[in-house]
Amino acid sequence: MNVSASSVRSHVSDVEWQQRVDLAACYRLVARYGWDDLIFTHISARVPGPEHHFLINPYGMFFDEITASSLLKVDLAGKKVMDSPYDTNPAGFTIHGAIHEARENAHCVLHVHSLNGVAVSAQQDGVMPISQQSIVVLASLAYHDYEGVALNDDERPRLVRDLGDKNFCVLRNHGLLTVGETVAEAFVFMYLFESACAIQVRARAHGKLIPIDQSIIERATTQVKQVTRGVGFGLAWPGLLRKLDRVDPSYKT
């Protein structure tokens, strides 16, 4: 379909447009929190509907430039299904496509190369049980060993196997990944993940650490449901959007 960026809104459904707005907001928030790596990581979201189509960032755009209409719509192979002057990163959908295809509940996949996340991904101990943030992560955490830049399709089944049904994944020597049923959930998961890593990096530099008992980690999921009133971490999303709107609401265009 040949569609100009300015007319995307009139060519997509209301539910797709809302997904585009949320995903563009997520990119802007990742940039504002300093987790972006120039143009080299990705956040993808499933387009609601029967087709296996997904939204992902246009290669070459900084995260703080991305708008709802500039997002690319691609299929499971990462090929564009709606015209755009932008291209995709060849490494972008190796990871994201594999997870979207394997997990029906993977509506958003968020991957970053944050400095704290990469630092922890290179530590043999991985994520340590030393903070309240870490217990949420550890309750649903996977690890995947580094195989080089994600260009080879034969890595996909190993990634899917290692991730399993978890929501957090340490990509060894590479970075962090979260899977959410919504864009909001994937973002807040990453906020907790990155926070746990930042705390760990700082704590390891000073003195002996105090580990949290495994029994507390096992209760984390139940406690989170109580704290978020059963709504989940998306409870924070409206406030995050208000924060963005105060600074620059152009992500909605």
C-alpha positions in Angstrom: 0.0 0.0 0.0 1.4 3.4 -1.0 0.7 5.7 1.9 2.4 9.0 2.8 3.4 9.6 6.4 0.9 12.5 6.6 -2.0 10.3 5.6 -1.3 7.2 7.7 -4.0 8.0 10.2 -6.7 7.8 7.5 -5.5 4.4 6.3 -5.4 2.5 9.5 -8.0 1.4 12.1 -8.7 3.2 15.3 -7.1 0.4 17.3 -4.0 0.3 15.1 -3.7 4.1 15.5 -3.9 3.8 19.3 -1.2 1.1 19.2 0.9 3.4 17.1 0.5 6.3 19.6 1.4 4.1 22.5 4.5 2.6 20.8 5.7 6.1 19.7 5.2 7.2 23.3 7.3 4.2 24.4 10.1 5.2 22.1 10.1 8.8 23.4 10.1 7.6 27.0 13.0 5.2 26.4 14.9 8.2 25.0 14.0 10.4 27.9 15.2 7.8 30.4 18.5 7.4 28.5 18.2 3.8 27.6 18.5 4.3 23.8 21.6 3.5 21.9 21.5 6.0 19.0 19.4 4.2 16.4 20.4 0.6 17.2 17.7 -1.0 19.3 14.0 -1.7 18.8 10.6 -1.8 20.4 8.0 -3.7 18.4 4.2 -4.0 18.9 1.6 -6.3 17.4 -1.0 -4.6 15.2 -4.4 -5.6 16.6 -6.3 -7.8 14.2 -6.0 -11.2 12.4 -3.0 -10.4 10.3 0.5 -11.1 11.7 1.6 -7.5 11.3 3.8 -5.5 13.6 5.0 -2.0 14.2 8.7 -1.1 14.6 11.0 1.9 14.4 12.1 3.3 11.1 15.9 2.7 10.7 17.8 5.9 11.0 15.4 7.8 13.3 16.4 8.7 16.8 13.9 7.5 19.4 13.0 11.1 20.4 12.0 11.8 16.8 9.6 8.8 16.3 5.9 9.6 15.8 2.8 7.4 15.4 2.7 7.9 11.7 6.5 7.2 11.1 6.4 3.7 12.6 6.9 0.9 10.0 4.3 -1.8 9.6 6.0 -5.2 8.8 5.2 -8.9 8.6 6.8 -11.7 10.6 9.8 -11.6 8.2 10.3 -7.9 8.8 9.2 -6.9 5.3 7.2 -3.7 5.0 3.5 -4.1 4.3 2.8 -0.4 4.2 4.9 2.0 2.1 7.4 4.2 3.9 10.5 6.2 2.9 12.3 4.5 5.7 13.9 1.0 5.9 14.2 -1.6 8.6 17.3 -2.6 10.5 18.2 -6.2 9.3 19.0 -7.2 12.8 15.8 -5.7 14.2 13.3 -8.4 13.5 15.5 -11.5 14.1 14.9 -11.2 17.8 11.5 -9.5 17.7 9.9 -11.6 15.0 10.9 -14.8 16.7 9.2 -13.8 20.0 6.1 -12.4 18.4 5.7 -15.6 16.3 6.2 -17.9 19.2 4.2 -16.2 21.9 0.6 -15.1 21.4 0.7 -12.9 24.5 3.9 -11.0 23.2 2.1 -7.9 22.1 5.1 -5.7 22.8 8.8 -6.7 22.8 11.2 -4.0 24.1 15.0 -4.4 23.8 17.6 -1.9 24.9 21.4 -1.7 25.2 21.3 0.5 28.3 24.7 0.9 30.0 23.6 -0.6 33.3 21.8 -3.5 31.6 24.8 -4.4 29.4 27.0 -4.2 32.5 24.9 -6.7 34.4 24.5 -8.9 31.3 28.3 -9.3 31.3 28.4 -10.4 35.0 28.4 -14.1 35.7 25.9 -13.8 38.6 23.4 -12.1 36.3 20.6 -10.2 38.2 21.2 -10.5 41.9 18.4 -10.5 44.6 19.4 -7.3 46.3 16.6 -4.8 45.7 12.8 -4.6 45.7 13.0 -4.0 41.9 15.1 -7.2 41.4 12.5 -9.5 43.0 9.9 -8.6 40.4 12.5 -9.3 37.7 13.7 -12.5 39.2 10.2 -13.9 39.5 10.1 -14.1 35.7 13.7 -14.0 34.4 15.4 -15.8 31.5 18.9 -15.7 30.1 20.1 -16.1 26.5 23.8 -16.4 25.6 25.4 -14.0 23.1 25.8 -15.3 19.5 27.0 -12.1 17.9 24.9 -9.5 16.1 21.4 -10.9 15.7 21.4 -11.5 11.9 21.1 -15.3 11.7 17.7 -16.9 11.6 19.1 -20.1 13.2 19.4 -18.3 16.5 15.7 -17.7 16.7 14.6 -21.1 18.1 17.3 -20.9 20.8 16.2 -17.5 21.8 12.5 -18.7 22.0 13.6 -21.7 24.0 15.6 -19.7 26.5 12.9 -17.1 26.9 10.1 -19.6 27.4 7.1 -17.9 29.1 9.2 -15.3 31.0 8.7 -11.6 30.8 12.3 -10.5 31.4 15.4 -11.7 29.6 19.1 -10.9 30.0 20.7 -11.1 26.6 24.2 -12.0 27.7 26.9 -9.4 26.8 24.2 -7.6 24.9 21.4 -6.0 26.9 17.9 -6.4 28.3 14.6 -7.5 26.8 11.0 -7.4 28.2 7.8 -8.9 26.8 4.5 -7.4 27.7 0.8 -7.9 26.9 0.7 -4.2 26.3 3.2 -1.5 25.4 2.6 0.0 28.8 3.4 -3.3 30.5 6.6 -3.8 28.5 7.8 -0.3 29.3 7.2 -0.5 33.1 8.9 -4.0 33.1 11.9 -2.4 31.5 11.8 0.5 34.0 12.1 -2.1 36.8 14.7 -4.1 34.9 17.0 -1.2 34.3 16.5 0.1 37.9 17.5 -3.3 39.3 20.6 -3.3 37.1 21.5 0.3 38.0 21.2 -0.5 41.7 23.3 -3.6 41.3 26.1 -1.9 39.5 26.3 0.8 42.3 25.9 -1.7 45.1 28.6 -4.0 43.9 31.1 -1.1 44.0 30.7 -0.7 47.7 31.0 -3.3 50.4 29.2 -6.6 51.1 25.7 -7.1 49.6 22.6 -8.3 51.6 20.7 -10.9 49.5 16.9 -11.2 49.6 15.5 -14.6 50.7 14.2 -16.8 47.9 10.8 -17.1 49.7 10.2 -13.4 49.2 11.0 -13.6 45.5 8.5 -16.5 45.2 5.8 -14.2 46.7 6.7 -11.2 44.4 4.1 -11.8 41.7 1.2 -12.1 44.2 2.4 -9.0 46.0 2.7 -7.0 42.7 -1.0 -7.8 41.9 -1.9 -6.4 45.3 0.1 -3.3 44.9 -1.2 -2.5 41.4 -4.8 -3.3 42.5 -5.0 -6.2 40.0 -4.5 -3.8 37.0 -0.8 -4.5 36.6 2.0 -2.2 35.9 0.1 -0.4 33.2 -1.4 1.6 36.1 1.6 4.0 35.7 1.1 4.5 31.9 -1.4 7.4 32.0 0.9 9.4 34.2 3.8 8.7 31.9 1.8 9.9 28.9 0.9 13.1 30.8 4.6 13.6 31.5 5.3 13.3 27.7 2.4 15.6 26.8 3.8 18.3 29.0 7.2 18.2 27.3 6.4 17.3 23.6 3.1 15.8 22.5 4.4 15.4 18.8 4.7 11.6 19.3 0.9 11.5 18.6 1.2 12.8 15.1 
